[in-house]
Amino acid sequence: MSFAKLDALGHRLEALEHALSILGADEATHMAVGGGEKRAEAMANLAGMYHAQSTAPEIADWLDAAKAETVDQQLALDEFRRTYISDTCLPTEFVERKTAATMRSEQLWRQLRPTGDWTSFLPALEGVVSLVREEAQLRADALDLAPYDALMDQFDPGNRTAQLDTVFADLKTFLKGFVPEAIAAQEERLAKRPLKTLQGPFPIEHQRELGLAAMRAVGFDFTHGSLAVSHHPFCGGVPTDVRMTTRYRTDEFLSSLMGVLHETGHALYEQGITRRMVALAAGQGAWHGHSREPVAVC
């Protein structure tokens, strides 16, 4: 009975997450500029609803009483426990405040990006950084971890700064020798066979067709996903309705094509999640350090 309650909760939370994901993708692609303030308000309220339901006190009792009958159910239970602990680190009011602030910051970034007016953007960015520091302290206090470790635990559970320091130290040692060798090899190759300059312009409609052809070639399912344009490429939406974007320049086409291929990689991962598992916590994808970002902005 307790697992059934958790399963039902998973479906309700998945529905709210679905709405948030599609609203977020629409906000970045099709929403009129004047809709930004109310969209941020709407998504902050939805995020608050999600958080309030995901941290309800009775969930702790359900988790204690739930019995898994299959491997999938055990994975779901383990993930429900982890996310419940993670979610209860933060008050709902904070979640609403952070959601609204980050959305308004990104909206301002889009507005100021064409003119490079970063001075006007700085206060919004500082506000978001301040909120992240506030979140780090809230999580650190609740989990008895250092602030950075508490933040990192959301992305790569169990790993700590000390472990990453070792990884990056090894990588630094390797790169010091490898990078000069790689650059020298490239220069030698270019000296023998110079790159040919690609001459534009490259019409956007032709670039779009090339991108769509590349998506089809690697197996993207257009019955459960689409390609749009945004200020910066990303992959969002939900596994049954993946929202992918790129951006175009008429003087060159490789950045758009590479953006499409990169985001298609995220999209194929999302489309590969078993539909039955989507509503279960175990169907939310692997951790950032292992595989994917929930909304991949790259």
Secondary structure, DSSP 8 states (H G I E B T S, - for coil): -HHHHHHHHHHHHHHHHHHHHHHHHHHHHT--GGGHHHHHHHHHHHHHHHHHHHT-THHHHHHHH----SHHHHHHHHHHHHHHHHHTTS-HHHHHHHHHHHHHHHHHHHHHGGGT-HHHHHHHHHHHHHHHHHHHHHHHHHHTS-HHHHHHHHHSTT--HHHHHHHHHHHHHHHHHHHHHHHHHHHHHHHHS----------HHHHHHHHHHHHHHTT--GGGEEEEE-SS-EEEEETTEEEEEE--BTTB-HHHHHHHHHHHHHHHHHHTS-HHHHSSGGGS---TTTS--SSEE-
